[in-house]
Amino acid sequence: MKVYLYIFILLSQVLTACNSKPETYMQVSQQPVLFPDYTGIIIPCNVAPMNFQLQDSLATACFVLIEGYDCYSFSSSSTSMKFPAKEWKAMLNAEKGNTLRVSIHAKRKHENVVYERFTWTVASEPIDRYLSYRLIEPAYEVWNRIQICERDIESFDERILGDNNITENACMNCHTANRGEVQTTFMHVRGARGGTIYADANGMRKINTKTAQTTGPAVYGELSSDGRYGIFTTAEIIPSLHSLRGKRLEVYDKYSDLILIDFERGTVSDNPAVSGESYQETFPCFSADNQTIYFCRAKYLSQPDSTMQMHYDLYSVAFNPETGVLGDSVHKVFDAAAQGKSVSFPKCSPDGKYLLFAVSDYGTFPIWHPETDLWMLNLCDNTLNKLPLTNSYFSDSYHSWSSNSRWFVFASKRSDGLYGRPYFAYVDDKGNASKAFVLPQKDPECYRKSLKSYNIPEVYKYKEKYDAHKMEKIYFEKETEQFIYE
């Protein structure tokens, strides 16, 4: 009798501590359907509240019970759950490294139900606080409605870094950070008054990276960790509408080479190993120690007739950060063509352990290829991980590492095959990547209401130094620096 009394008292205390609802709930043998899907995931200890919509047409209200080291309860008078920011932050701080058990109770008109529990694991490692992305309608012909935005991942605060409505409709793209302790970033602004916007501790510069000796300005690229160097593609990029059923858009490079930019000396250089007419090189990135540059390479074929025969392999070339000189020979790192595949967007983890890249059936622009997945190469033992928990049926690409190498963000079209959204995945100490989850929004219905893609998501530690108004002033008033070929 004493044992039963003890259990009754203990259960009463737990229910009281969790502020459990007094109503009776009937257990159902299924997990809740949430939008967005936030079930069974690993989340950063510093992420904004993961608000969701309970997909239950019979429900009129919901109640969430979260059990970890402590118990937490949240209620909503509708099926839209919006967690209070203060309580959410306190919960994550208290539960770092722990796995939480989440129960969702739905209040219906004639009955109340509780779904099967799912888990949230709160990672001890935070994600970099800021995320940038290009908001753009998912069609190449719309140039006058582009914004580069910066979102605080720890809250729902968002601000505009660039708006081409106030810069003569100039295209804007590729906002990228060096992930160094002293943050340096670049962003391309096209148009008559445009240039590559380079921002560091000394302020902002507007640079013309095209020289008489190079075929074009800088396009895709990355900065060295100290911010001094940039390795870029220079290319003529052609969009083309598909006539094939089930395919929308193809983008191909008429030509492409690599160029190295020294922002300290104001120079642009190249090397026959990564330029010329025999091959097309693109999507370069630095290794963690800046001594290797990884890039994609394919034999030159006339396009667009041969676009579906273009298969890019993963290559590397040595780089000396002391002299700023590229090596004279290249090394094949991964033979994608042998598997009937094509590689794009390689990104090295800041700890130097992994190389994450997108893999599609052909070509160099995979965001409209539904088969595109992310693969990860272990640079220590050359093992390949195809990330089965992270990838989806639709395109997964355009990725970026957090500076602690435990998180990456990528653009995925998994929700509808059309709109790209920023998704996050956790990488554990064995190199396994988790199920991905979409960036939380204050309104959980946000992605259903928005008609914009979140293009080229990029995570970084420090708030950007400018906003759209400063960008407008630089576009119209700042003189463009002309770099020289060396």
Secondary structure as GFF3:
##gff-version 3
##sequence-region A 1 486
A	DSSP	alpha_helix	2	17	.	.	.	ID=ss1
A	DSSP	beta_strand	26	27	.	.	.	ID=ss2
A	DSSP	beta_strand	34	35	.	.	.	ID=ss3
A	DSSP	beta_strand	41	43	.	.	.	ID=ss4
A	DSSP	beta_strand	52	54	.	.	.	ID=ss5
A	DSSP	beta_strand	59	67	.	.	.	ID=ss6
A	DSSP	beta_strand	71	76	.	.	.	ID=ss7
A	DSSP	beta_strand	80	81	.	.	.	ID=ss8
A	DSSP	alpha_helix	85	94	.	.	.	ID=ss9
A	DSSP	beta_strand	99	108	.	.	.	ID=ss10
A	DSSP	beta_strand	112	114	.	.	.	ID=ss11
A	DSSP	beta_strand	118	122	.	.	.	ID=ss12
A	DSSP	beta_strand	130	136	.	.	.	ID=ss13
A	DSSP	beta_strand	147	152	.	.	.	ID=ss14
A	DSSP	beta_strand	158	163	.	.	.	ID=ss15
A	DSSP	three_ten_helix	164	166	.	.	.	ID=ss16
A	DSSP	beta_strand	172	177	.	.	.	ID=ss17
A	DSSP	beta_strand	185	189	.	.	.	ID=ss18
A	DSSP	beta_strand	195	200	.	.	.	ID=ss19
A	DSSP	beta_strand	203	208	.	.	.	ID=ss20
A	DSSP	beta_strand	221	223	.	.	.	ID=ss21
A	DSSP	beta_strand	229	241	.	.	.	ID=ss22
A	DSSP	beta_strand	249	262	.	.	.	ID=ss23
A	DSSP	beta_strand	267	269	.	.	.	ID=ss24
A	DSSP	three_ten_helix	272	274	.	.	.	ID=ss25
A	DSSP	beta_strand	279	286	.	.	.	ID=ss26
A	DSSP	beta_strand	292	299	.	.	.	ID=ss27
A	DSSP	three_ten_helix	307	309	.	.	.	ID=ss28
A	DSSP	beta_strand	313	320	.	.	.	ID=ss29
A	DSSP	beta_strand	325	334	.	.	.	ID=ss30
A	DSSP	three_ten_helix	337	339	.	.	.	ID=ss31
A	DSSP	beta_strand	342	348	.	.	.	ID=ss32
A	DSSP	beta_strand	354	360	.	.	.	ID=ss33
A	DSSP	three_ten_helix	366	368	.	.	.	ID=ss34
A	DSSP	beta_strand	373	378	.	.	.	ID=ss35
A	DSSP	beta_strand	384	385	.	.	.	ID=ss36
A	DSSP	beta_strand	396	401	.	.	.	ID=ss37
A	DSSP	beta_strand	407	412	.	.	.	ID=ss38
A	DSSP	beta_strand	421	426	.	.	.	ID=ss39
A	DSSP	beta_strand	437	438	.	.	.	ID=ss40
A	DSSP	alpha_helix	446	449	.	.	.	ID=ss41
A	DSSP	beta_strand	453	460	.	.	.	ID=ss42
A	DSSP	alpha_helix	468	477	.	.	.	ID=ss43
A	DSSP	beta_strand	481	482	.	.	.	ID=ss44
A	DSSP	beta_strand	484	485	.	.	.	ID=ss45
###
